[in-house]
């Protein structure tokens, strides 16, 4: 994780030095597109893969049926999506970049998608199997290699290199994750049609509904915010907002990685409210205070951070830190509650929360940006994160309150 963060910081520095705030906004559009593509190419199965793999890790037949169903389904999905990217590259170019210069990006992506998606699936399987040390090793070596290559491409090719790096960098991790998974399952014995199970597929699709709704709404809302800033203020203003979000991604990676690798499998296998409550409590006592202290440090070091990670062109973004950091604190407090919805397949509740969250963000950012520019965008982030946290706390109150009051659970079977 530290290597990934260091690599991301280096890439951001290279983008800042060689293509400036406007280039940062452009790469942000591609990042949003790739985020949505992640969910579609994996059919939104990633969290489901972790859950089912963790559940069936000690039952070879059920595990084989799970893996076969996942791999076969995603293989045909990748073929379809790669064809769409290749044939409709001009359409995506217009929608994502609004210019006729970057159609090649989607053609390259079409051919790299199998490796890009393969890595996501392999990592989810390894997470589900509890191979935390191996996953960390993959991230260290893969990210180190990818970042060095990305930095070289940005240095030599400018914006072209930055866009290429976003595509090639994750695909490189495929080699590392493939090697480790092959060692775990020599010759992939589960890749047989006889193991394909439609019942498992239906279960996985409940996770698809959760992931796909985020994959559609997330990129749409963030692209709208970025384009709003570009059209009504300037590309640089959009670049400042993108840059503060990039910083946010780096420190949030600590929490999201821990949640995905450690807490999600734990929540998936928790069989009682007591177990779930204990997991919540360990998160709020162990992770949230450390994260809060880190946010305070980031705020007081903001001038130095901007100078270190970006350049003098980006100093105007100092005014965005307070609202961004406050919003991220609320977000981290709500993450474990959101992951509980995923772990327990509370599909309808998850979709409802996502719809409410993105609607609030879209509407509030529209009005606040008109008055405050990029600062309005981060104010909307804080407002949305606070409302989202309050709603989740109300929803999960029966599991949360007794944990902090040290009261025993009264399990009446509900």
N, C-alpha and C positions, 0 to 999 in steps of 0.2 A: 504493500500500500504506500509506504514511504517513497519507494522508487517510482511508483506511478504518479504520485503527487509531484515529486521532484521533476519527473519528465514533463508533466503537464505545465509546470511553472516555466521550464526551459522553453517549451514550445510557445507558450504565451509571450515570453520575452522576445523570442525571435519574430513572432507575428507583429508585436508592438514596434520593434525596431525597423523591420523591413517593409511593412505594409500599413502601419498606423491604425487609428481608430476605425476608419472606414473599412479596412480589411478585416478587422476584428468583427465588425457587424456582418460582413459577408460570410465569414467562416461560421458565425453563429447560426445563420440560416441553414447551412449544410448540416451542422450539428443537430438542429431540431429535426431535420428530415431523416437523418440517420437514427435518431431516437425512435421515431415512429416506425421506421423500417425494421428496427430490431424486433419490435413486437409482432409485426406482420410476418416476418421471415421465420420466426420461431413459433408462429401461431399463438403467441402469448403464453406459451407453455412453461416458461422458465421457472416461475415459482411453483408450478404444479410438478415439474420434474424434480425439483428439490424435495418437495413434500413426499411424493410417491417413492422416490428413490430412498429417502430416509426411512420411510415406513417399511419398505420391502427389502432392505439391505441384507437381512438374514434369511430371506426366502428366495432361493435362486429362481424358481419358476415364475413367481410373481414379478421379480425384478426383471427377468428376461422379457416377460410380456410387456412390462412398462417401457423398457428401452426400445424394444422392437417397434412398438406402436409409435413412440416419439420419433425415432429415426426415419421410419418409412413415411410417416405423414409429412414431416418437415422436408424430406428429400423432394417430394413432388411439389411442395409449396415453393421451394427455392427455384425449381425449374420454371414455374409459372411467373414468379416475380422477376427473375432475371430476364425473361422474354419481354415482360412489360417495360422494364427499365430500358432495355435496348431499343425496342420499337418506338417507345414514346419519350425518348430522351429530350426531344425538342419541347414537348409539353411540360415536362418536369423542370427544364431549364427556365422556362418563362415563369412558372409558378413559384419557384424557389428563389431565383436570382433576378428575375425581371429584365434579363438581358440575353443577347444572343451569343455570348462568348464562352459559355461553360457547358454546352451540351455533351462534351467529351467526358465530363465528370460522371454522368449517369451511365455512359457506355463502359467506363472502367469499373464502376460499381457493379454493373450487371455480371461481369466476369469474376469479380472478387467476392461476390455475395456468398457462394458456397463455403469459402474459407472463413469469411466473416461470421456467418451464421453458425457454422460448425463449431467454432470456438465458443460461442455463447452456450450452445447445447452441451458441449463437453464439460465446460466449467460448471454448469448447473448440475450435471450428473456427479461430478467430483465433489461438489459442495454437499449434495445429498448423501454421499457415501462417507462424509465426515473427514475427507482427506485435506484438512486445513493446511498442514505444512506443505503439501505438494502444490496446493492452489497458490499459496504465498510464493513458492519457488517459481511457478509459472509466471506470476505477475512480475517478479523481480527480473528474471531473464528476458521475458517477452517485452515488457515495458522498456527496459533499458535499451534493447535492440531497436524497438520501434521509435523511441524518442530520438535516438541519435540519427536514425534515418530521416525522420520528420524534420529535425533541425537542419540537416544537410540540404534537404529539398527546399525548405523555406529560404535558406541562405542563397542557394543557387537559382531558384526558380520564382521566388517571391510568392504572390498570391496563388499561382499555379501549384507550387510546392506545398503550400499550406493546405489546399484542398485535397491534393493527392495524399498528403500525410494522414488526414482524417480517415481516408478509406483504407490505405495500405497498413497503417499502424495496428488496427485491431485484427486485420487478417493475418498478420505475422504471428500473433499469439496462437493461431491454429496449430502450427507445427509443434509447439510446446505442449498444448493441451491434448493433441492427438497422441503424442508419444506416451504421455502419462496414462491416458485412458486405454491405450493398446496394451500397456504393461499390466493394467488391472484386468482387462478382458482380452487375452491373446486371441487373435484372429476373429474377434467380435462374434462369439458363438450365439449371441441373441439375435443377430441379423438373419432371421428366418421368417418367412411368411406365416409359418405355423404359430408363431408367437404373437402375431398381430391380434390385438384384442379390442373390439369395438366398445366394450364396457369401459375399459380404461380410457379410450379416446373420448367418450362422453364425459367422463370425470375431468379430463384435462381441459375440455372445452369450457368448463365452468370457470377455469382460470383465464381462458382466452377472452371471455367477456370482460373480465376485470382489466386485463392488459390492453386489449384493443381500444377500449373506451379512452384510456389514458393516451394511447398511441395516436388517436385521432384528435382529441381535444388539446393535449399538451402542445404539440407542434403548431397547431392552428392558432392557439392563443399567443404563444411566444412569437411566432412569425408576425401576427397582427400587431403586437406591442412594438416589435422592432421596426416594422414598416411604418407604423404610426409616427415613431420618433424620426425616422429618416425623411418621411414626406412633409411633416409639419415643423420639424426643427432642422436637423442636419444628419448626415451619415455619422459624423463624429459623436453626436449626442447618443445615437444608437450604439456606437462603439463603446462609449462610457458605460452604458447599461449592460452591454454584453460582457465587458471586462469585470464589473463588480460581480456579475453572475459566475464568471470563470473562477474568481477568487473563492466565491461561495462553494462552488463544486469541489474545490480542493480540500477545504476543511470539513465539508459535509461528508466527504468520502470516508472519513474515520467512522462516522456513525452508520452510514449506509452499508459499508463493508461488514462491520460487526453484526448488523442486523441480518444481512443476507447469509453470511457464513456461519454465524453462531446462533443468533436469536430465532431466526425463522425455522430452522430445523427443530429447535427446542420447543417452540410454540406448536409446530406441526405434530409433535409426538406427545404433547401435554394432554393427559387424559382427565384432568379434573380442574376445577376452578382454583383449587389450592396451588397446583403446579403453575398454572397460568399467572396467578397473582404473584407467585414467587419470582417468576421471570420478569414481570413488570417491575417489581420492587428492585431487583438487582440492576435493571436498566436505569431507573430513576435515581438510585443511590450511587451507582458506580460510573455511569456514562454521562448523564446530564450535568452534574456539577463540574466535571472536568471540561466538558464542552463549553459551559458558561464561562469558566475562567479563561479558556482559550479565546472566546469571543471578545472578552474585555481587553485581553492583550492585543488582539488584532486591531481593535478600535484605537488604542493609544499609539500603536505603531503604524497607523494607516499611511502617514506621509512617507515613511521609510519603505513600506510595502509597495506603494505605487511606484516609487523610484526604482526599487529593486526588480519588480516584476514587469514593469512597462517602460515608460519613458516620460520625458517632460511634457509631451503632448497630452498625457493622460491625467495630469495633476488636477484637472477640474472634477474628476470623479471622487475626490476626497469627501465631498459633501454628501455622497450617496451611502457612506459606510454605516451611519447610525441606523437608518431604517432597514437596510439590508441585514445587518447583524441581529437587530431585534426580531425581525421576521424569521430569520434562520433559527433563533432560539425557540420561538414558538413552534417552528416546523419540527425541530428535533424532539421536542416534548411530545409531539403528536405521532411521530413515526412508528413507535412501538405499537401504538393503538391501531394504526393503519395496517401494520403487518399482521396483527391478530386477525383482522378481517380476511386477509389473504390465507393465512395458515388454516383457518377454520372454514374456508370456502363460503364466507358470507357474501355471496355474489351480489345480491340485490342491494345490500347495505353499502358495499364498496362502490358500486356504480352510482348510487344515490349521492354518496359523499363526494365522489369525483365530479359529478355534474354540478353540484352546489359549489364546490371549490373553484372550478374553472369558470363558472358563470360569474361568481363574485370577482375573481381576478380580472376577467375580461371587462366587465362593466365598470369596476372601480378604476382600473387603469385608464380606460377611455376618458373618464372625467378628470382624473388627477393629472394625467399627462397634459391635457389641454391647459391646465393652470400652472403646473410645476415642471413640465418637461421630463427629463430622465429621473429626477427626484420623485416625481409623481408615480413613476413605474415601480420604484422600490417601496414607496408608501403603500401602494396597492398590494404589493407582496406581503408587507407586514399586516395589513388589515385582513387579508385573506387567510394568512397563517393563524392569526388569533381566532378568527371565527371558526376555522376548521378545527383547531384544538378544543375550543369550547364545546362544539358539537360532538366531537369524539369522546370528550370527558363525560358529557351527559349520557351518551350512548353506552359507555363502558363503566358507569359509576358503580355498579354492583361488584365489579371486579377490582376497581381501583381503590375506592374508599376504605374497605376493610383492611387492605394491605398496609395503608399508612396509619390506620388507627389500631393496628395489631389485633384485629378481631378475627375470630375463626370463621370459616366459611360455613354457611348453612345451606347445604346442597339438598334441595328438595326435588332434584331430578330434572329441573328445568334448565 
